[in-house]
Amino acid sequence: MTTLIDRLVGIDPGSPLDSSFAARSEARGQAERSYQLLLHPVDAGAVSLLERHAVAAFVAVLHDQPETREHYRALLERSDTGGIAAVVLREAEGARANGPYGRFPKGPLSVEDRVGLIYRVASEVRAVLGDRLSAALEQAHLLVLHPRDASQAGLQGLLDAGWTTTGIVVLSQLVAFLSFQIRVVSGLRAVAAAAVSHRATTAIPA
């Protein structure tokens, strides 16, 4: 089975990396099924396809892993019928930061507290994206770069913008999945690059 992760990593069928990944066939299959269910659902339900693709592209830019970033940019542009893709991508570029940030509950871990960018959609951008998507991007930024600061207030902001409880669950699942997928792709590409480098340095001259 060729999955999106295979394509983003550039795993050739029958290669050593393919064989290694195949040994984790259940995880490989689950990752692909999650991708299909979250990004290409038969019934989008409480979260439209455009919202899903916009949030995915936003999160991919925040992580800045080139292959996944390009995939989700293209996915958003294909589903964009309202001319928001360029705005979402521009917002994501401006919201990038070197997190994670946030505060731990007062105690020994407080020494690791870090203050960083709190992303808010400007009023003129909100007028283009709408309240729902604007609130979703702010929550996605919080989950990616301020996971320790997630709070009831953030969830209330989503509810006030028109999100349902089901929609908020899907949004959270989407952000978590993207973070997982991007890290897997980055890790596998690093393994593949190391293998190529090792073969090059150990090759016996003719």
N, CA, C and O of each residue as an XYZ file, in Angstrom:
824
protein
N       0.837     -1.189      0.000
C       0.000      0.000      0.000
C       0.877      1.246      0.000
O       1.726      1.408      0.876
N       0.678      2.118     -0.968
C       1.388      3.392     -1.012
C       0.534      4.448     -0.337
O      -0.615      4.660     -0.723
N       1.083      5.107      0.661
C       0.346      6.095      1.428
C       0.865      7.495      1.124
O       1.867      7.673      0.432
N       0.145      8.491      1.668
C       0.617      9.862      1.500
C       1.989     10.032      2.133
O       2.841     10.725      1.577
N       2.217      9.413      3.282
C       3.525      9.528      3.926
C       4.611      8.963      3.014
O       5.693      9.541      2.912
N       4.333      7.834      2.346
C       5.301      7.270      1.401
C       5.656      8.304      0.326
O       6.824      8.503     -0.008
N       4.626      8.949     -0.198
C       4.854      9.903     -1.293
C       5.605     11.138     -0.809
O       6.485     11.642     -1.508
N       5.265     11.629      0.383
C       5.937     12.818      0.898
C       7.393     12.542      1.255
O       8.253     13.409      1.097
N       7.664     11.332      1.735
C       9.038     10.957      2.081
C       9.839     10.608      0.829
O      11.050     10.819      0.764
N       9.123     10.063     -0.172
C       9.800      9.589     -1.374
C      10.299      8.168     -1.203
O      11.409      7.834     -1.616
N       9.461      7.321     -0.583
C       9.837      5.929     -0.338
C       9.590      5.109     -1.597
O       8.453      5.009     -2.060
N      10.629      4.531     -2.144
C      10.501      3.687     -3.334
C      10.054      2.286     -2.942
O      10.586      1.719     -1.987
N       9.077      1.707     -3.663
C       8.640      0.337     -3.378
C       9.822     -0.631     -3.426
O      10.612     -0.610     -4.371
N       9.938     -1.473     -2.411
C      11.011     -2.451     -2.369
C      12.311     -1.941     -1.785
O      13.251     -2.716     -1.613
N      12.389     -0.662     -1.478
C      13.610     -0.103     -0.898
C      13.735     -0.539      0.562
O      12.752     -0.973      1.162
N      14.946     -0.426      1.143
C      15.108     -0.778      2.563
C      14.163      0.007      3.477
O      13.635     -0.536      4.447
N      13.954      1.298      3.158
C      13.057      2.106      3.974
C      11.618      1.621      3.839
O      10.858      1.639      4.807
N      11.248      1.191      2.643
C       9.916      0.638      2.417
C       9.733     -0.630      3.250
O       8.688     -0.818      3.873
N      10.726     -1.482      3.263
C      10.647     -2.717      4.038
C      10.562     -2.427      5.531
O       9.817     -3.087      6.256
N      11.328     -1.438      5.990
C      11.308     -1.074      7.402
C       9.950     -0.514      7.800
O       9.410     -0.854      8.852
N       9.401      0.355      6.940
C       8.095      0.954      7.210
C       6.994     -0.108      7.136
O       6.019     -0.054      7.884
N       7.160     -1.069      6.228
C       6.167     -2.134      6.072
C       6.061     -2.988      7.332
O       5.012     -3.575      7.594
N       7.130     -3.061      8.107
C       7.099     -3.818      9.358
C       6.153     -3.181     10.367
O       5.769     -3.801     11.359
N       5.792     -1.955     10.101
C       4.828     -1.238     10.955
C       3.559     -0.983     10.137
O       3.048      0.135     10.077
N       3.075     -2.045      9.516
C       1.953     -1.926      8.591
C       0.693     -1.383      9.240
O      -0.063     -0.651      8.600
N       0.453     -1.727     10.497
C      -0.754     -1.238     11.171
C      -0.689      0.278     11.349
O      -1.659      0.983     11.069
N       0.450      0.772     11.812
C       0.616      2.217     11.981
C       0.549      2.924     10.630
O      -0.025      4.006     10.508
N       1.137      2.301      9.630
C       1.128      2.869      8.275
C      -0.308      2.994      7.756
O      -0.698      4.027      7.212
N      -1.074      1.936      7.932
C      -2.455      1.941      7.470
C      -3.319      2.903      8.260
O      -4.158      3.596      7.684
N      -3.129      2.957      9.577
C      -3.910      3.858     10.413
C      -3.646      5.316     10.048
O      -4.565      6.134     10.033
N      -2.395      5.634      9.756
C      -2.055      7.002      9.377
C      -2.758      7.391      8.080
O      -3.256      8.510      7.956
N      -2.799      6.484      7.126
C      -3.460      6.783      5.855
C      -4.967      6.898      6.037
O      -5.598      7.779      5.453
N      -5.544      6.018      6.839
C      -6.989      6.098      7.077
C      -7.355      7.401      7.795
O      -8.376      8.018      7.489
N      -6.529      7.809      8.734
C      -6.781      9.071      9.432
C      -6.727     10.237      8.466
O      -7.552     11.149      8.532
N      -5.754     10.205      7.571
C      -5.643     11.262      6.559
C      -6.903     11.327      5.703
O      -7.447     12.408      5.480
N      -7.362     10.189      5.230
C      -8.540     10.158      4.375
C      -9.780     10.628      5.128
O     -10.574     11.400      4.591
N      -9.950     10.173      6.359
C     -11.136     10.531      7.137
C     -11.163     12.012      7.505
O     -12.225     12.635      7.513
N      -9.993     12.571      7.807
C      -9.944     13.952      8.245
C      -9.879     14.951      7.097
O     -10.453     16.035      7.191
N      -9.188     14.601      6.016
C      -9.000     15.556      4.919
C      -9.868     15.285      3.705
O     -10.105     16.186      2.901
N     -10.350     14.042      3.559
C     -11.186     13.688      2.410
C     -12.399     12.874      2.847
O     -12.649     11.803      2.293
N     -13.158     13.361      3.831
C     -14.300     12.586      4.320
C     -15.415     12.514      3.278
O     -15.609     13.444      2.495
N     -16.130     11.422      3.279
C     -17.298     11.305      2.394
C     -18.354     12.325      2.802
O     -18.994     12.946      1.953
N     -18.529     12.491      4.107
C     -19.472     13.475      4.642
C     -18.684     14.403      5.576
O     -18.273     13.993      6.661
N     -18.480     15.642      5.153
C     -17.666     16.572      5.939
C     -18.333     16.940      7.256
O     -17.643     17.263      8.223
N     -19.637     16.900      7.312
C     -20.338     17.150      8.566
C     -20.112     18.538      9.121
O     -20.295     19.534      8.421
N     -19.708     18.606     10.396
C     -19.625     19.875     11.122
C     -18.466     20.760     10.680
O     -18.431     21.942     11.023
N     -17.519     20.211      9.927
C     -16.355     20.979      9.476
C     -16.240     20.803      7.970
O     -15.998     19.695      7.491
N     -16.412     21.879      7.225
C     -16.400     21.785      5.763
C     -15.032     21.370      5.250
O     -14.027     21.488      5.951
N     -15.009     20.882      4.016
C     -13.734     20.521      3.389
C     -12.808     21.727      3.316
O     -11.613     21.608      3.584
N     -13.348     22.882      2.955
C     -12.514     24.076      2.845
C     -11.907     24.432      4.200
O     -10.730     24.784      4.274
N     -12.692     24.345      5.268
C     -12.155     24.622      6.604
C     -11.075     23.623      6.979
O     -10.044     24.002      7.535
N     -11.303     22.353      6.681
C     -10.300     21.333      6.980
C      -8.999     21.606      6.226
O      -7.911     21.534      6.797
N      -9.125     21.917      4.943
C      -7.936     22.126      4.121
C      -7.222     23.428      4.502
O      -5.995     23.506      4.447
N      -7.995     24.443      4.886
C      -7.385     25.708      5.299
C      -6.599     25.530      6.593
O      -5.471     26.010      6.705
N      -7.180     24.850      7.560
C      -6.484     24.607      8.829
C      -5.246     23.739      8.600
O      -4.194     23.989      9.189
N      -5.368     22.721      7.745
C      -4.229     21.846      7.459
C      -3.084     22.618      6.821
O      -1.926     22.434      7.196
N      -3.398     23.479      5.861
C      -2.356     24.279      5.207
C      -1.707     25.224      6.210
O      -0.488     25.397      6.203
N      -2.513     25.835      7.071
C      -2.013     26.744      8.099
C      -1.046     26.022      9.037
O       0.042     26.519      9.324
N      -1.452     24.853      9.506
C      -0.611     24.072     10.422
C       0.678     23.619      9.731
O       1.750     23.635     10.337
N       0.571     23.216      8.468
C       1.762     22.763      7.730
C       2.783     23.890      7.581
O       3.988     23.654      7.676
N       2.310     25.103      7.349
C       3.230     26.242      7.252
C       3.879     26.512      8.606
O       5.070     26.819      8.671
N       3.111     26.401      9.682
C       3.689     26.625     11.012
C       4.831     25.653     11.281
O       5.846     26.030     11.866
N       4.667     24.399     10.854
C       5.707     23.388     11.064
C       6.854     23.538     10.068
O       7.987     23.159     10.365
N       6.569     24.084      8.896
C       7.581     24.384      7.874
C       8.376     23.158      7.434
O       9.592     23.238      7.264
N       7.700     22.030      7.249
C       8.324     20.850      6.643
C       7.977     20.919      5.157
O       6.803     20.800      4.805
N       8.970     21.112      4.263
C       8.695     21.486      2.876
C       7.693     20.603      2.136
O       6.793     21.121      1.476
N       7.831     19.280      2.233
C       6.967     18.397      1.444
C       5.515     18.461      1.901
O       4.608     18.552      1.073
N       5.286     18.414      3.220
C       3.912     18.487      3.706
C       3.342     19.881      3.487
O       2.160     20.036      3.181
N       4.161     20.861      3.641
C       3.727     22.244      3.389
C       3.209     22.399      1.965
O       2.140     22.973      1.755
N       3.944     21.900      0.997
C       3.546     22.015     -0.404
C       2.285     21.201     -0.684
O       1.410     21.649     -1.425
N       2.189     20.012     -0.097
C       1.008     19.170     -0.323
C      -0.264     19.865      0.145
O      -1.259     19.902     -0.578
N      -0.231     20.414      1.354
C      -1.448     21.017      1.897
C      -1.732     22.389      1.289
O      -2.885     22.817      1.241
N      -0.700     23.072      0.829
C      -0.943     24.307      0.080
C      -1.733     23.991     -1.182
O      -2.730     24.650     -1.481
N      -1.283     22.978     -1.922
C      -1.959     22.601     -3.164
C      -3.370     22.096     -2.891
O      -4.293     22.381     -3.654
N      -3.539     21.341     -1.796
C      -4.858     20.824     -1.439
C      -5.817     21.972     -1.157
O      -6.960     21.950     -1.614
N      -5.368     22.970     -0.412
C      -6.213     24.132     -0.116
C      -6.559     24.889     -1.392
O      -7.713     25.269     -1.592
N      -5.586     25.107     -2.242
C      -5.843     25.878     -3.464
C      -6.831     25.163     -4.382
O      -7.610     25.815     -5.079
N      -6.807     23.823     -4.389
C      -7.757     23.080     -5.224
C      -9.181     23.177     -4.688
O     -10.136     23.160     -5.465
N      -9.332     23.277     -3.379
C     -10.675     23.303     -2.804
C     -11.192     24.721     -2.572
O     -12.349     24.905     -2.195
N     -10.353     25.708     -2.793
C     -10.713     27.099     -2.505
C     -11.595     27.676     -3.604
O     -11.152     27.856     -4.738
N     -12.840     27.963     -3.262
C     -13.762     28.576     -4.223
C     -14.077     30.021     -3.847
O     -14.808     30.708     -4.561
N     -13.524     30.477     -2.724
C     -13.842     31.830     -2.273
C     -12.657     32.771     -2.239
O     -12.772     33.889     -1.738
N     -11.517     32.339     -2.764
C     -10.356     33.212     -2.822
C      -9.686     33.469     -1.485
O      -9.144     34.551     -1.258
N      -9.719     32.467     -0.583
C      -9.118     32.684      0.737
C      -7.741     32.039      0.885
O      -7.033     32.318      1.853
N      -7.355     31.188     -0.053
C      -6.108     30.417      0.099
C      -4.912     31.326      0.332
O      -4.126     31.096      1.251
N      -4.769     32.355     -0.491
C      -3.617     33.253     -0.361
C      -3.621     33.950      0.994
O      -2.561     34.179      1.576
N      -4.800     34.286      1.500
C      -4.908     34.960      2.796
C      -4.486     34.015      3.918
O      -3.727     34.400      4.807
N      -4.978     32.782      3.874
C      -4.624     31.800      4.904
C      -3.121     31.551      4.914
O      -2.506     31.513      5.980
N      -2.531     31.384      3.749
C      -1.096     31.102      3.671
C      -0.273     32.295      4.141
O       0.757     32.128      4.795
N      -0.728     33.494      3.808
C      -0.026     34.700      4.269
C      -0.113     34.824      5.790
O       0.864     35.187      6.446
N      -1.287     34.520      6.345
C      -1.447     34.559      7.792
C      -0.526     33.539      8.470
O       0.083     33.826      9.500
N      -0.437     32.357      7.882
C       0.409     31.316      8.453
C       1.869     31.738      8.467
O       2.580     31.500      9.443
N       2.314     32.360      7.393
C       3.709     32.829      7.337
C       3.978     33.833      8.452
O       5.021     33.788      9.104
N       3.025     34.741      8.665
C       3.209     35.752      9.702
C       3.097     35.206     11.106
O       3.566     35.828     12.060
N       2.468     34.028     11.240
C       2.242     33.440     12.565
C       3.314     32.434     12.953
O       3.282     31.910     14.066
N       4.262     32.150     12.066
C       5.307     31.181     12.385
C       6.170     31.682     13.534
O       6.437     32.879     13.644
N       6.596     30.774     14.375
C       7.442     31.130     15.517
C       8.169     29.875     15.994
O       7.832     28.760     15.596
N       9.167     30.070     16.849
C       9.957     28.945     17.365
C       9.462     28.540     18.747
O      10.106     28.830     19.755
N       8.316     27.870     18.787
C       7.759     27.417     20.062
C       8.398     26.101     20.490
O       9.468     25.759     19.986
N       7.792     25.361     21.387
C       6.516     25.723     22.010
C       6.677     26.749     23.126
O       7.718     26.839     23.776
N       5.602     27.522     23.323
C       5.558     28.523     24.366
C       4.515     28.123     25.413
O       3.781     27.149     25.246
N       4.474     28.900     26.487
C       3.431     28.682     27.473
C       3.959     28.590     28.883
O       5.164     28.642     29.130
N       3.022     28.451     29.802
C       3.352     28.397     31.220
C       2.873     27.090     31.833
O       1.759     26.637     31.568
N       3.713     26.499     32.642
C       3.321     25.338     33.428
C       2.641     25.827     34.711
O       2.836     26.973     35.115
N       1.845     24.965     35.351
C       1.329     25.322     36.671
C       2.498     25.648     37.598
O       3.571     25.059     37.468
N       2.302     26.572     38.524
C       3.381     27.015     39.406
C       4.016     25.835     40.119
O       3.329     25.056     40.781
N       5.347     25.703     39.981
C       6.061     24.583     40.569
C       7.421     24.423     39.930
O       7.912     25.365     39.309
N       8.055     23.257     40.056
C       9.417     23.043     39.540
C       9.548     23.280     38.037
O      10.589     23.740     37.568
N       8.483     22.965     37.276
C       8.574     23.109     35.826
C       8.438     24.557     35.364
O       8.622     24.845     34.181
N       8.122     25.463     36.269
C       7.948     26.864     35.895
C       9.210     27.469     35.282
O       9.137     28.458     34.553
N      10.364     26.875     35.578
C      11.620     27.393     35.004
C      11.639     27.222     33.490
O      12.434     27.864     32.805
N      10.761     26.355     32.957
C      10.702     26.130     31.519
C       9.622     26.978     30.840
O       9.383     26.826     29.642
N       8.974     27.861     31.584
C       7.984     28.749     30.984
C       8.631     29.602     29.901
O       9.748     30.091     30.067
N       7.916     29.775     28.787
C       8.422     30.607     27.690
C       7.295     31.500     27.181
O       6.182     31.038     26.930
N       7.598     32.765     27.036
C       6.634     33.716     26.499
C       6.854     33.822     24.990
O       7.989     33.952     24.531
N       5.766     33.766     24.222
C       5.902     33.848     22.770
C       4.662     34.426     22.122
O       3.690     34.772     22.794
N       4.714     34.521     20.820
C       3.649     35.122     20.030
C       2.291     34.480     20.300
O       2.151     33.260     20.219
N       1.297     35.298     20.618
C      -0.098     34.877     20.677
C      -0.745     35.382     19.392
O      -0.862     36.589     19.180
N      -1.159     34.463     18.549
C      -1.693     34.837     17.243
C      -3.155     35.244     17.334
O      -3.979     34.539     17.915
N      -3.455     36.383     16.756
C      -4.830     36.850     16.654
C      -5.076     37.337     15.227
O      -4.231     38.015     14.642
N      -6.214     36.996     14.683
C      -6.569     37.415     13.326
C      -7.020     38.867     13.367
O      -7.926     39.217     14.122
N      -6.399     39.701     12.569
C      -6.749     41.122     12.517
C      -8.158     41.298     11.960
O      -8.650     40.450     11.216
N      -8.795     42.391     12.321
C     -10.192     42.613     11.944
C     -10.389     42.612     10.438
O     -11.390     42.089      9.948
N      -9.456     43.187      9.696
C      -9.609     43.239      8.239
C      -9.464     41.850      7.608
O     -10.079     41.559      6.582
N      -8.651     41.005      8.229
C      -8.507     39.630      7.746
C      -9.720     38.801      8.156
O     -10.196     37.962      7.391
N     -10.210     39.039      9.352
C     -11.411     38.345      9.832
C     -12.594     38.624      8.907
O     -13.443     37.756      8.699
N     -12.648     39.822      8.357
C     -13.731     40.170      7.446
C     -13.684     39.319      6.184
O     -14.715     39.079      5.556
N     -12.492     38.863      5.810
C     -12.327     38.019      4.621
C     -12.559     36.552      4.952
O     -13.248     35.847      4.214
N     -11.992     36.093      6.051
C     -12.043     34.668      6.412
C     -13.330     34.280      7.127
O     -13.745     33.122      7.085
N     -13.958     35.244      7.779
C     -15.138     34.936      8.576
C     -14.755     34.542      9.992
O     -13.612     34.175     10.265
N     -15.733     34.624     10.891
C     -15.456     34.342     12.299
C     -15.071     32.886     12.542
O     -14.172     32.605     13.335
N     -15.755     31.951     11.855
C     -15.490     30.525     12.099
C     -14.047     30.156     11.775
O     -13.342     29.593     12.613
N     -13.617     30.469     10.574
C     -12.273     30.081     10.165
C     -11.223     30.858     10.945
O     -10.178     30.306     11.288
N     -11.482     32.124     11.229
C     -10.533     32.923     12.011
C     -10.319     32.301     13.381
O      -9.184     32.175     13.841
N     -11.419     31.909     14.040
C     -11.309     31.273     15.357
C     -10.573     29.943     15.260
O      -9.811     29.589     16.159
N     -10.796     29.202     14.172
C     -10.127     27.912     13.983
C      -8.624     28.091     13.825
O      -7.850     27.309     14.376
N      -8.200     29.108     13.081
C      -6.768     29.342     12.895
C      -6.117     29.765     14.207
O      -5.001     29.346     14.515
N      -6.812     30.590     14.975
C      -6.258     30.995     16.276
C      -6.110     29.787     17.201
O      -5.112     29.663     17.911
N      -7.100     28.905     17.192
C      -7.016     27.699     18.035
C      -5.925     26.757     17.546
O      -5.213     26.163     18.355
N      -5.785     26.614     16.233
C      -4.738     25.753     15.683
C      -3.356     26.265     16.082
O      -2.476     25.482     16.438
N      -3.174     27.581     16.020
C      -1.895     28.174     16.421
C      -1.627     27.904     17.900
O      -0.498     27.604     18.286
N      -2.662     28.009     18.719
C      -2.517     27.742     20.148
C      -2.103     26.297     20.391
O      -1.207     26.035     21.194
N      -2.750     25.355     19.701
C      -2.454     23.939     19.908
C      -1.045     23.571     19.434
O      -0.390     22.720     20.035
N      -0.583     24.208     18.366
C       0.750     23.894     17.828
C       1.860     24.560     18.636
O       2.850     23.912     18.977
N       1.704     25.844     18.944
C       2.796     26.609     19.533
C       2.600     26.968     21.004
O       3.552     27.371     21.673
N       1.373     26.825     21.515
C       1.106     27.112     22.927
C       0.296     25.984     23.557
O      -0.728     26.254     24.185
N       0.719     24.735     23.412
C      -0.114     23.626     23.921
C      -0.364     23.709     25.423
O      -1.390     23.233     25.911
N       0.565     24.310     26.153
C       0.387     24.410     27.609
C      -0.633     25.475     27.988
O      -1.097     25.511     29.127
N      -0.983     26.339     27.046
C      -1.906     27.440     27.334
C      -3.329     27.173     26.869
O      -4.191     28.045     26.984
N      -3.588     25.973     26.344
C      -4.953     25.646     25.919
C      -5.876     25.749     27.129
O      -5.545     25.266     28.212
N      -7.047     26.385     26.942
C      -7.931     26.634     28.073
C      -9.389     26.641     27.640
O      -9.701     26.582     26.451
N     -10.262     26.711     28.612
C     -11.686     26.796     28.349
C     -12.026     28.068     27.576
O     -12.951     28.080     26.763
N     -11.277     29.134     27.832
C     -11.528     30.393     27.136
C     -11.348     30.238     25.627
O     -12.113     30.801     24.843
N     -10.333     29.470     25.226
C     -10.114     29.241     23.801
C     -11.248     28.457     23.185
O     -11.677     28.750     22.070
N     -11.737     27.463     23.901
C     -12.862     26.670     23.403
C     -14.119     27.523     23.326
O     -14.919     27.375     22.402
N     -14.296     28.415     24.296
C     -15.467     29.286     24.273
C     -15.418     30.214     23.061
O     -16.449     30.539     22.471
N     -14.204     30.635     22.697
C     -14.060     31.475     21.503
C     -14.539     30.760     20.257
O     -15.145     31.375     19.380
N     -14.275     29.466     20.171
C     -14.757     28.670     19.043
C     -16.278     28.563     19.064
O     -16.930     28.714     18.031
N     -16.837     28.305     20.235
C     -18.296     28.204     20.354
C     -18.960     29.525     19.979
O     -19.985     29.540     19.297
N     -18.376     30.622     20.422
C     -18.930     31.945     20.115
C     -18.872     32.239     18.619
O     -19.691     32.996     18.098
N     -17.895     31.633     17.925
C     -17.745     31.850     16.485
C     -18.628     30.923     15.660
O     -18.631     31.002     14.431
N     -19.374     30.047     16.319
C     -20.309     29.180     15.601
C     -19.896     27.730     15.495
O     -20.546     26.950     14.800
N     -18.813     27.353     16.181
C     -18.379     25.961     16.140
C     -19.212     25.130     17.112
O     -19.546     25.579     18.209
N     -19.536     23.919     16.692
C     -20.222     22.978     17.569
C     -19.189     22.163     18.334
O     -18.005     22.172     17.999
N     -19.645     21.462     19.361
C     -18.741     20.595     20.112
C     -18.113     19.543     19.201
O     -16.919     19.260     19.295
N     -18.929     18.969     18.320
C     -18.398     17.971     17.369
C     -17.349     18.592     16.471
O     -16.309     17.986     16.214
N     -17.615     19.797     15.992
C     -16.656     20.475     15.126
C     -15.347     20.751     15.828
O     -14.282     20.629     15.222
N     -15.406     21.125     17.107
C     -14.194     21.398     17.877
C     -13.367     20.124     18.051
O     -12.137     20.160     17.995
N     -14.050     19.003     18.260
C     -13.338     17.718     18.377
C     -12.617     17.403     17.068
O     -11.451     17.006     17.080
N     -13.307     17.579     15.937
C     -12.690     17.311     14.632
C     -11.496     18.235     14.417
O     -10.445     17.797     13.949
N     -11.655     19.506     14.756
C     -10.559     20.468     14.607
C      -9.347     20.038     15.422
O      -8.220     20.077     14.929
N      -9.573     19.629     16.660
C      -8.466     19.191     17.519
C      -7.804     17.937     16.961
O      -6.580     17.813     16.990
N      -8.610     17.007     16.452
C      -8.066     15.791     15.849
C      -7.222     16.124     14.624
O      -6.161     15.536     14.410
N      -7.696     17.057     13.835
C      -6.983     17.442     12.618
C      -5.612     18.032     12.943
O      -4.611     17.651     12.337
N      -5.568     18.953     13.890
C      -4.292     19.578     14.271
C      -3.333     18.532     14.846
O      -2.144     18.533     14.528
N      -3.858     17.638     15.693
C      -3.009     16.593     16.282
C      -2.476     15.656     15.209
O      -1.303     15.282     15.232
N      -3.341     15.274     14.263
C      -2.895     14.380     13.201
C      -1.828     15.033     12.339
O      -0.820     14.404     12.017
N      -2.041     16.292     11.962
C      -1.048     16.981     11.129
C       0.304     17.047     11.823
O       1.339     16.828     11.195
N       0.297     17.348     13.116
C       1.557     17.414     13.867
C       2.254     16.058     13.857
O       3.472     15.980     13.697
N       1.475     14.986     14.030
C       2.029     13.633     13.982
C       2.581     13.321     12.592
O       3.716     12.864     12.463
N       1.788     13.565     11.563
C       2.195     13.227     10.200
C       3.464     13.977      9.791
O       4.371     13.399      9.192
N       3.515     15.246     10.115
C       4.670     16.058      9.738
C       5.939     15.562     10.426
O       7.008     15.537      9.816
N       5.826     15.173     11.674
C       7.000     14.659     12.393
C       7.447     13.313     11.827
O       8.646     13.045     11.738
N       6.494     12.469     11.445
C       6.854     11.185     10.839
C       7.585     11.407      9.525
O       8.612     10.781      9.266
N       7.056     12.298      8.698
C       7.690     12.579      7.405
C       9.097     13.131      7.620
O      10.038     12.700      6.953
N       9.247     14.070      8.536
C      10.576     14.644      8.805
C      11.548     13.576      9.297
O      12.707     13.540      8.881
N      11.065     12.706     10.189
C      11.924     11.658     10.718
C      12.353     10.661      9.663
O      13.523     10.284      9.598
N      11.404     10.225      8.828
C      11.727      9.246      7.791
C      12.644      9.842      6.722
O      13.515      9.151      6.193
N      12.450     11.112      6.407
C      13.342     11.745      5.433
C      14.758     11.856      5.995
O      15.735     11.723      5.258
N      14.864     12.101      7.306
C      16.191     12.158      7.938
C      16.857     10.789      7.904
O      18.059     10.685      7.662
N      16.067      9.723      8.150
C      16.602      8.359      8.085
C      17.076      8.046      6.669
O      18.156      7.488      6.481
N      16.266      8.407      5.676
C      16.630      8.142      4.281
C      17.901      8.891      3.896
O      18.767      8.337      3.218
N      18.018     10.151      4.326
C      19.204     10.947      4.006
C      20.445     10.366      4.675
O      21.523     10.342      4.081
N      20.292      9.901      5.908
C      21.430      9.310      6.621
C      21.883      8.028      5.945
O      23.079      7.746      5.876
N      20.923      7.245      5.442
C      21.267      5.998      4.764
C      22.037      6.279      3.474
O      23.008      5.591      3.160
N      21.598      7.289      2.736
C      22.294      7.664      1.494
C      23.709      8.136      1.807
O      24.659      7.773      1.114
N      23.842      8.948      2.856
C      25.159      9.453      3.245
C      26.071      8.310      3.678
O      27.262      8.295      3.368
N      25.492      7.353      4.402
C      26.307      6.223      4.866
C      26.792      5.389      3.678
O      27.955      4.987      3.634
N      25.911      5.134      2.725
C      26.326      4.357      1.541
C      27.416      5.063      0.765
O      28.328      4.422      0.243
N      27.324      6.400      0.685
C      28.303      7.179     -0.065
C      29.658      7.134      0.603
O      30.682      7.047     -0.075
N      29.678      7.194      1.928
C      30.974      7.234      2.634
C      31.603      5.863      2.784
O      32.803      5.752      3.037
N      30.795      4.812      2.629
C      31.346      3.459      2.784
C      31.523      2.743      1.467
O      31.948      1.588      1.436
N      31.198      3.424      0.367
C      31.337      2.802     -0.951
C      32.812      2.490     -1.228
O      33.691      3.304     -0.945
N      33.061      1.332     -1.770
C      34.421      0.913     -2.111
C      34.784      1.441     -3.483
O      34.063      1.143     -4.435
N      35.868      2.216     -3.652
C      36.226      2.736     -4.956
C      36.468      1.593     -5.958
O      36.966      0.525     -5.604
N      36.096      1.861     -7.217
C      36.272      0.840     -8.254
C      37.750      0.671     -8.554
O      38.119     -0.143     -9.401
